């Protein structure tokens, strides 16, 4: 039984895990609904034989940004990084 996207995202965040997915809904949960997460890598239209190689490369290159809450989308010929939103320091 599928626990649902909200629960999967919450569990990954609780465990400090970067979520790797083919599903764009996780990015929307993070951006539109502001759900807390420990980084998201989205594989968009990427052949299965390339997914592991690109994930390892993105983790090596953008690991710190992901841990800070970035969302990285990997598409053929393109990698997009959406940094974590910056929160102003309380006055």
Steps between C-alpha positions, in 0.01 A plus 500: 500500500631842400529725806457811284734778395452707817600212724795398282632859499450535875683174571793595274522838675479342846784260410706772328486320166515656155198380303569374146188471287353490151188673634468877463244508783777501762646822361155654503449392863824674592452817294125564496407359840830575671533148640829451683749269332867405503552553127332360190651364180247462221583289197302634204489303175841350574565148365524239777854404396617858574315563827756359746794675332325836502381457861856431616631800307231731640555375856875566466455843343193632684498296822531799731227690318274195515561455872399865544169429323566555130302329226703371205329397178699286258386498137683385189762769431403716798520516879294761684565592861236678704673612821329469833303813585693736719329597819583841646654500844254597776541855627 
